[in-house]
């Protein structure tokens, strides 16, 4: 989740997100792919990015549980 939050709070650039988290940009791409597997949302797509940003903001405000806290299948 930290990767997604960092990405959304920054410029939206994978390279900038990697720099902020001190890791390689391929690592960020792999994390985004895993996030997509778990949630069905791709933060590299504008529509999904907006939805995820709103969901995270609501979760932080206490209105919703965190989007990754769901049963693993």
N, C-alpha and C positions, 0 to 999 in steps of 0.2 A: 504494500500500500504506500510505503514511503516513496517508492519510485514514481508511482502515479501522481501522488500529491506534489512531488517536486516538479514533475513534468507540467502539471496543470498550473502551478504557481509561477512557473518560469515563462520562457518565451514560446514553449511548445516545440522546441527543437530537441531532437534526440541527442545531438552533440552537446548542447548546453546542459541537458539533464545528466548526461554521462559525466561531464566536467563537475557539476555540482555534487555528484555522488562519488566522485573519484573512482570511476570504473570505465571500462571500454564501452563504446556505443553498441557493440554487438550484445553485450550483457543487457543493456537496456532493451534492445529489440527482443531478446529472449524473455525478459520479464514481462514485456507487453504481450507477447504471445501466450505466456502462462496466464496472465490476467484475463486475456480473451477466452482461453479454455475454461477458466473458472466462472466467469461472469457472463460470457456471451457478448461482451462489449469490447470494441477495439478503440483504444484511446488515440489511435492514429487517424480515425475517421471523425470529421467535424461533428456530426450528429451524435455519435457515441461520446465524444469528448464532452459536449455540453451536458448530456445526460449524466455522465459520471461525475462531472464537476458539481452539478446540482445535488446529486445523491450524497456525495462526500460532505458538502456543506450542510445538508440537512442532518446527516449522521453526526457531524461535529456539534450541531446545535441540540442534539438529543432527540430529534423528531423520528429518526429511523435507526435501526441497528446497522452496523457496518456492513457494506455490501459483500464482503468476503467471509462474513461469519454465517455460513450456511453449511448444511450437512454435506459432507463429501460422499460421493457415490462411487 
